[in-house]
């Protein structure tokens, strides 16, 4: 999966990274490399399914997999 990110220098130093297609997915780091590592982790956590949301408990729900 490829996502567009924005890597911006922060006024306080370091970098801030945002992912426009994932609202609220933001990270930062002291260096470019650290910021990119951190945003990868943030994206993985953002996309990780929430185990408490068990769709099977919804009557008539169908579980499907979709490749993106």
FIPA-583876 format. One record per residue (C-alpha): residue number from 1; residue in one letter; x, y, z. Coordinates in Angstrom, 1 decimal. Layout:
N
seq = NUM; type = A; u = X; v = Y; w = Z
...
end
This chain:
68
seq = 1; type = X; u = 0.0; v = 0.0; w = 0.0
seq = 2; type = X; u = 1.3; v = 3.5; w = -0.9
seq = 3; type = X; u = 0.1; v = 6.5; w = 0.9
seq = 4; type = X; u = 0.9; v = 10.2; w = 0.4
seq = 5; type = X; u = 2.5; v = 11.8; w = 3.4
seq = 6; type = X; u = 3.6; v = 15.4; w = 4.2
seq = 7; type = X; u = 6.9; v = 15.8; w = 6.0
seq = 8; type = X; u = 7.3; v = 19.4; w = 7.4
seq = 9; type = X; u = 10.0; v = 20.9; w = 9.5
seq = 10; type = X; u = 8.6; v = 22.0; w = 12.9
seq = 11; type = X; u = 9.1; v = 25.4; w = 14.3
seq = 12; type = X; u = 10.4; v = 23.9; w = 17.5
seq = 13; type = X; u = 12.8; v = 21.7; w = 15.6
seq = 14; type = X; u = 12.4; v = 18.2; w = 14.2
seq = 15; type = X; u = 9.7; v = 17.2; w = 11.8
seq = 16; type = X; u = 6.0; v = 16.6; w = 11.7
seq = 17; type = X; u = 4.4; v = 14.1; w = 9.4
seq = 18; type = X; u = 0.7; v = 13.9; w = 8.4
seq = 19; type = X; u = -1.2; v = 11.4; w = 6.2
seq = 20; type = X; u = -4.0; v = 13.3; w = 4.5
seq = 21; type = X; u = -6.0; v = 10.1; w = 3.6
seq = 22; type = X; u = -6.0; v = 9.0; w = 7.2
seq = 23; type = X; u = -7.5; v = 11.8; w = 9.3
seq = 24; type = X; u = -5.8; v = 12.3; w = 12.6
seq = 25; type = X; u = -2.8; v = 10.1; w = 11.6
seq = 26; type = X; u = 0.1; v = 12.4; w = 12.7
seq = 27; type = X; u = 3.5; v = 11.8; w = 14.0
seq = 28; type = X; u = 6.8; v = 13.5; w = 14.5
seq = 29; type = X; u = 10.5; v = 12.9; w = 15.1
seq = 30; type = X; u = 13.8; v = 14.8; w = 15.8
seq = 31; type = X; u = 15.2; v = 13.7; w = 12.4
seq = 32; type = X; u = 13.7; v = 12.9; w = 9.0
seq = 33; type = X; u = 14.5; v = 9.3; w = 9.5
seq = 34; type = X; u = 12.9; v = 9.1; w = 13.0
seq = 35; type = X; u = 9.8; v = 11.0; w = 11.7
seq = 36; type = X; u = 9.4; v = 8.5; w = 8.8
seq = 37; type = X; u = 9.9; v = 5.5; w = 11.2
seq = 38; type = X; u = 7.3; v = 6.9; w = 13.6
seq = 39; type = X; u = 4.7; v = 7.6; w = 10.9
seq = 40; type = X; u = 5.0; v = 4.1; w = 9.6
seq = 41; type = X; u = 4.2; v = 2.8; w = 13.1
seq = 42; type = X; u = 1.4; v = 5.3; w = 13.4
seq = 43; type = X; u = -0.1; v = 4.1; w = 10.1
seq = 44; type = X; u = 0.1; v = 0.5; w = 11.2
seq = 45; type = X; u = -1.7; v = 1.3; w = 14.4
seq = 46; type = X; u = -4.3; v = 3.4; w = 12.6
seq = 47; type = X; u = -5.1; v = 0.6; w = 10.2
seq = 48; type = X; u = -5.0; v = -2.2; w = 12.9
seq = 49; type = X; u = -8.4; v = -3.6; w = 13.4
seq = 50; type = X; u = -10.0; v = -3.0; w = 16.8
seq = 51; type = X; u = -10.5; v = -6.5; w = 18.3
seq = 52; type = X; u = -13.3; v = -5.2; w = 20.5
seq = 53; type = X; u = -15.4; v = -4.4; w = 17.4
seq = 54; type = X; u = -16.6; v = -8.0; w = 16.7
seq = 55; type = X; u = -18.8; v = -7.6; w = 13.6
seq = 56; type = X; u = -20.0; v = -11.2; w = 14.1
seq = 57; type = X; u = -22.2; v = -10.0; w = 16.9
seq = 58; type = X; u = -24.3; v = -7.9; w = 14.5
seq = 59; type = X; u = -27.2; v = -9.9; w = 13.3
seq = 60; type = X; u = -27.0; v = -10.5; w = 9.5
seq = 61; type = X; u = -23.5; v = -9.1; w = 9.2
seq = 62; type = X; u = -21.2; v = -10.6; w = 6.6
seq = 63; type = X; u = -17.4; v = -10.6; w = 7.1
seq = 64; type = X; u = -15.4; v = -9.9; w = 3.9
seq = 65; type = X; u = -11.8; v = -9.1; w = 3.0
seq = 66; type = X; u = -11.0; v = -6.3; w = 0.7
seq = 67; type = X; u = -7.5; v = -5.8; w = -0.9
seq = 68; type = X; u = -6.5; v = -2.1; w = -1.0
end
